[in-house]
Amino acid sequence: MGFLQSALTTTLLLASNAAALDPIVMKGTKFFTKNGEQFFIKGVAYQQEAGGGPGGSSDAKNKYVDPLADPKVCQRDVPLLEKLGVNTIRTYAIDPKADHSECMAMLNKAGIYVVSDLGEPAVSINRDSPAWNVELYERYKGVIDNLGQYENVIGFFAGNEVTNNNTNTGASAFVKAATRDMKKYISDKMAKGGRWMGVGYAANDDAEIRMNMAQYFNCGDQDSAIDFWGYNIYSWCGKSSFTESGYDVQVKFFSNFSVPVFFAEYGCNTVGGAEGRLWDDTTALFSNQMTGVFSGGISYMFHEEENDYGLVKVSGNTATPMKNYKALQSKLAGAKPSSTSMDAYNPTNSPAACPAISKNWKAAEALPPTPDSDLCDCMYSSLSCAPVDDLAEKDYGDIFGYVCKNDPAACAGIKQDPATGVYGPYGMCNPKQQLGHVLNAYYTNQNSASDACDFNGAAKVVSAKTDSSCQASLAKANSAVAVAATATAGSTSSASTGESSENAAAPASVRMAPFMTMGDMAISLYVLVAMGAGAGMVML
């Protein structure tokens, strides 16, 4: 870093510290500054094509550009954000190893807070192959470590539209597990002098599941429940109204919610595209009809791109406000929400009851375990049968398929069944470790027969090594495997999903395909899909 850039960074940081934003806290259903003034989010989504917006993106190969890592870009855009009148931006994917100090200082000086999603396109919870594993756990903690040092960070989204219809509601269990573990991570930091930051979820507006979704993430043990609820809603299109848009229905439903609720995305463009937006929904959002329940919202989005939701056109180093930027600017300037003070506010709402398992809801209250890399390492070291070192990941599927079809109990340790709340302890491990567990369990169940650890040269007998420090955790894990095995063996299909037992036991990183015959051996073929984490920015 050159002298001038270092000097600029120092100047920005000093200016930020001199007029640092008051950290945001939560009380009941409302946000407040630490000095007790109620805080309403007047926000905008700030990231180029990173999977936000209606439907998001499900492409694992979707690349993202960290919007807070390039000071030159922030120097171009932060003045426009400030002039727009926003006090919050939402980012969908940041690099936890990047330096964000200059951009965060500029935002702080401009009076702008940040809410950021924890995932990124290739490392996030995938609705079609959900997991809560070590890789995700480390990524999410890294984002909190990186952004948590800045006092103008309100909190994080553990997921964005991961469950988006009634066919993938089980994925919500993995997002809620992530919420639980990231809240615990922040709580541990607070015990050492850190500050509160919230962990929430951003949901889509699907009529069949929206009630169950909101209840599920709010119910039960509050250490696992969301701190705030973000709602991605695009129902106010063109010249609409409070009732025609269904905003009245949302106010009625969330009037009994126990945590803050805000629009995590809004700004329908079906009438005239981005430039046809009148932003009358912003006026409604900050009116007395809504401010008793909703804490503001985040308009979608800053950058104009192919999806035609933008407020600003960017070309090289030039950013030009569009017509609907000026319309939103005017609406935000006129938004004067009624508020209360933290001292005068006494919360009365209670958490929701958990939704029952039904055709539209397949996530039980029990959650996947907290990822533990030490446990995974201990398990792998303790194996007597393991994959050969040079086994390619593309070859894992055939072995999983054969074992889980012929010996379902051997796959119990990687079982993940959200509808019954049964989770094997090793579903959190990486694919090689999961395969090792399955191979070893099969080998053991076959009484360590000489031909039970070969698989045409894909596996080998090894010397088991169990360190004394691993004994307690492995004993606990073995008990969990026994429970999962009983659940697996109890039925040839999942009672709530109708899937075959080997599919229920399959690791989240693989996919089942129809049975086929290879020689005289019928096996289930698995297609490996995005090993370990799955993908899709919509899963962030």
Secondary structure, DSSP 8 states (H G I E B T S, - for coil): --HHHHHHHHHHHHHHHHT----EEEETTEEEETTSBEE-EEEEE-SSSSS-STT----TT-----TTS-HHHHHHHHHHHHHHT-SEEEES---TTS--HHHHHHHHHTT-EEEEES-BTTBS--TTS----HHHHHHHHHHHHHHTTSTTEEEEEEEESSS-STTSTTHHHHHHHHHHHHHHHHHHHHHTT----EEEEEE---TTTHHHHHHHHHSS-TTTS-SEEEEE-----SS--TTTTTHHHHHHHHTT-SS-EEEEEE---TTTTGGG---HHHHHHTSTTTTTTEEEEEES-SB--TT---SEEEETTEEEE-HHHHHHHHHHHH------BTTT-------------BTTB---S-------HHHHHHHHHT-SEEE-TT--GGGHHHHHHHHHHH-GGGGGGG-EETTTTEE-TTTTS-HHHHHHHHHHHHHHHTTT-TTSS-TTTTEEE------GGGHHHHHHHHHHHHHHHHHHHT-SB-TTT--BHHHHHS-TTEEEEEEEEETTEEEEEEEE-STTT---GGG-
